[in-house]
Amino acid sequence: MPHVLIVDDDLSTRDALAAIIAEDGLTTATAGDLREARIQLVRQMPDVVFTDLKLPDGTGVDLFEDLDPRSGVEFVVITGHATVESAVSALKMGAADYLVKPINMQRVKAILSRLPRAGDLKAEIGTLRGELRRMGRFGLMLGNSPVMQQVYDQISRVAPTAASVMLVGESGTGKEVAAQTLHQLSLRRKHAFLAVNCGAISPNLIESEMFGHERGAFTGADRQHKGYFERANGGTLFLDEITEMPIELQVKLLRVLETGMFMRVGTTKEIETDVRLIAATNRDPEQAVLEGKLRLDLYHRLNVFPISLPPLRERGKDVELLAQSFLDDLNEQHGTKKHFPSAVREMLLSYPWPGNVRELKNYVQRAHIMSSADSDSTATVPLQISLSKPTAGTAITIPFGTSLAEADRQLILATLEQCSGVKTRAAEILGISLKTLYNRLVEYGNDAGRADGDDVNDEPQALGKADA
C-alpha cells in the first residue's frame, strides 16, 4: 500500500491532507518541521511527500535534497500565492507537482490518482531505452544520433513531472511528436492530448477556442462550446507557435497557469482545470519577448523545462533511419516492397534538409509515388531547394573583371553542386534546357553521363540574357 508523508507546520493543513489521502486508501505520516520529517523518513520511506516550502527550521527543498533521486520518492510542494515562483523552481529540480494554498482538495485527489503509478512509468521509460538501443526508437520519436540522445534524456526526466515544457526548434523538426511522446510517458497519458496551432486560429476566435463560450455570447454562438482547456482537463495541452498568440490572450493564459481557473466567453462563472502545458515555437523565444510577441512573465511560466530539438542536418545518419521508416510505412500501406537506390541514399545524406523531418517525409512519398509499378526501387526524383532559408555555401563570389564565360561556368557548377548532382533540377533553377546544361558540362569536361529518362531534346540556349 502506498505511503504518504505530509510535512507542514500548520496543523489544520496536515489534518485536512491526511483525511483526504486516507479516503484513497493510502497510509500517512505527518511532520511539522524538517527534524520530524527526517525521523519519519527513517521509520518508513514514503512513496509520496507533500511538503510546505516554508518550514520553521528550513524549506521543503532541503528535504528534497536529502533523498537520493534514485529512491523513486515523488515530491509535491505546497506554497502560498506569494511564493509560486519557488514552486516552479522546485519543479525544475524534479518535484512532481505543486499545490497553492488554500489547498484545493479536488486537485489533491487528481495528483494522488496519478502518483502511485510513477514507479511503473519509470520502468516503462527504462524499457524504451532498450528499444532505443535496438531499433533507434524512443516512444513516437525515431533517431539515435548523439543530439537526439540528449533530447531523450531530457524527456525521460521531465515527462513524469508536472513541469511545463518549452520545445524550441526549426519548422519540421518534430515538435508535436516530441510533445506527444512527453504526454505518453507522463502520468496523464490516460487522459486527452490536444494540440492547438496558435497561429492557425483567427484572433477573433482564439479565446473562444481556448476557453469555450456560452450560447449567445456573440453572433453565431448558437450553443455552448467547451474550449481546449476544458476538454484537456486531466491531460496535456500542446500550444504550438505560442509566439503567435495575441498578447491580450496571453494575459488570460497566464492567469490559468497561476490559478487553474478560467471562464468561458459570455459568463463570469469560473471553471477549474488541471492541465499540463507544453508550448512550442520555431522562433527564438527570448527574441520574441524583446519584439513584444511574447510576454516575459508568460515565457518564464512556460519555460520551466526548455528542450531544443535539433535540425535534421545535425542528426547525421538519422536521415537514413527516418527515410527508411517512412518508406516502410508506405510499402505496408500500398503492398509494395520498394527500396532506395544507392543514388537516392547518397542524395539523402548530402542534402541539408532546410524543411527538416517534414521535408524528408514529403520527399520519400514523392519518390514512392513516382516509381513505376513494376519497379522494386523508388524513383530518383530531384530534391526541391527550399526558398525559406539559405544554407551555408549557397552563394558564390565572382571578382570584378571575370569573363562572362567564366562566370557562367562557376554559376553552373555551383548550382549543380547545390542540387547534389541532379541535372534536371539544376537546369530548372538556372532557367536553361537540360540539353544546354549537358552541352556546357561537356565543354567544361564535367559530363558525368545522362540520367535515365532525362529529356534533352530542347534546343541549346545561352545562359546569358536569353535565359533571363
PyMOL commands that set and color helices and strands:
alter all, ss='L'
color gray80, all
select helices_A, chain A and resi 11-23+34-43+60-66+69-71+81-93+105-135+146-158+175-184+206-211+228-231+242-244+247-259+285-290+296-302+312-314+318-334+342-350+356-370+404-418+423-430+434-444+465-467
alter helices_A, ss='H'
color red, helices_A
select strands_A, chain A and resi 3-7+27-31+48-52+54-55+58-59+74-79+97-100+137-138+141-142+165-168+193-197+236-240+261-263+270-272+276-281+305-308
alter strands_A, ss='S'
color yellow, strands_A
deselect
rebuild
show_as cartoon
